[in-house]
Amino acid sequence: MAATLGGMENFGFETRAIHAGQGTDPRTGAVIVPIYQTSTYAQDGVGGTRDGDYEYSRTANPTRTALEAQLASLEGARHGLAFASGMAASDSVLRSVLRPGDHLVLGNDAYGGTFRLIDKVLTGWGIGYTVTDLSEVASVRAAIRPETKLIWCESPSNPLLGIADIAALAEAAHDAGARLVVDNTFATPYLQNPLALGADIVVHSTTKYLGGHSDVVGGAVLTNEDELREQLFFLRNASGAVPGPFDAWLTLRGVKTLAVRMERHCDNAELVAEALAAHPKVTKVYYPGLAEHPGHEVAAKQMSRFGGMISFRHADGESGALAAAARTSLFTLAESLGGIESLIEHPGRMTHASTSGSLLEVPDDLLRLSVGIEDASDLITDLRHALK
Ligand SMILES: *Cc1c(COP(=O)(O)O)cnc(C)c1O
């Protein structure tokens, strides 16, 4: 039942989410891909694996293979690789592409864990980096050096919802002989396909919208490059950052409903963003769907809708923000994002604490919302109460 990566290009997104890589089980007719909870596979004589793919589950597992084919299909990629977490996926990309002496360009707004990995781990291996504003292509071009091998981009970015022009960044990277990586966690492949815009590599924290139910940690890398796929596969097998079969299955299951969930996340976020923009205790709303957002036009060009993430600043500073975060009842005070339930958090003290004192430091009056798929008016009532 080795899944085929191709063959479904002519089907719509929702169809591919449910069928790509997921044929019925040839032996039993099981409609849903089984959880192959096995570490090893019987061989017919030494070296005689039964279908050529499976000998040990660190190397490959059929449930994981199905997930990889599904995700590759949704991002329009030739190759998909699933990892134990988003950070394992990012780490594998960085260590497959970069060598001591190489340099990368990183946005001034990025997931705190990505910044920590680059700043605290990779620099120890002789890799340099420059932080810049990715929404300004001229400043990206100015940050590129002869030894630059990667531009690392989030769009929308975490937590300030900055928008980078992915096609323009890809051109800047390619002019310099470098690659563009897009962390597409916030947009998901339903709203944005970076490879089609010219990016070379897409990474995901599948923990977020792809899994979609806050019950699994995982990551993925998608690319069209055959040789890079071999390097990533080799490194993953050598270092072992693989998801277990049950985690792969939960993610596969979550992705089947991505399209319907994302439509509701977007509907709700648009209503919440408007309500916040009109609220006297809110000084600024960061949501690319608002016409006043500086990246609105670029977002409208490269995304089909604007996503479910919103950040905003509280008029009473950090103490006001902390108090509001403690007063919601439907929005749970918690890290992470992208699940069906709404979450609120204070990036400065929670997800982005590792950026304190750096160029990526976030404002202390900032709150970030992951708008879930509950009833929108209940969510707005909850926020109004918390902001009183
Ligand atoms: C959560 C997140 C990550 C890290 O993913 P994990 O699954 O937590 O390891 C990377 N990038 C972005 C944008 C994220 O939100």
The ligand as an SDF file (V2000), in Angstrom:
LIG
                    3D

 15 15  0  0  0  0  0  0  0  0999 V2000
    4.8030   26.1960   16.7630 C   0  0  0  0  0  0  0  0  0  0  0  0
    5.6070   26.7410   15.6440 C   0  0  0  0  0  0  0  0  0  0  0  0
    6.8260   26.1480   15.2880 C   0  0  0  0  0  0  0  0  0  0  0  0
    7.4280   24.9950   16.0620 C   0  0  0  0  0  0  0  0  0  0  0  0
    6.6760   23.8350   15.9420 O   0  0  0  0  0  0  0  0  0  0  0  0
    6.6050   22.6870   17.0730 P   0  0  0  0  0  0  0  0  0  0  0  0
    5.6820   21.6960   16.4830 O   0  0  0  0  0  0  0  0  0  0  0  0
    6.1130   23.3270   18.3420 O   0  0  0  0  0  0  0  0  0  0  0  0
    7.9980   22.1590   17.2540 O   0  0  0  0  0  0  0  0  0  0  0  0
    7.4940   26.6740   14.2100 C   0  0  0  0  0  0  0  0  0  0  0  0
    7.0090   27.7250   13.4910 N   0  0  0  0  0  0  0  0  0  0  0  0
    5.8470   28.3140   13.8150 C   0  0  0  0  0  0  0  0  0  0  0  0
    5.3550   29.4710   13.0160 C   0  0  0  0  0  0  0  0  0  0  0  0
    5.1090   27.8540   14.9040 C   0  0  0  0  0  0  0  0  0  0  0  0
    3.9510   28.4600   15.2360 O   0  0  0  0  0  0  0  0  0  0  0  0
  1  2  1  0
  2  3  1  0
  2 14  2  0
  3  4  1  0
  3 10  2  0
  4  5  1  0
  5  6  1  0
  6  7  2  0
  6  8  1  0
  6  9  1  0
 10 11  1  0
 11 12  2  0
 12 13  1  0
 12 14  1  0
 14 15  1  0
M  END
$$$$
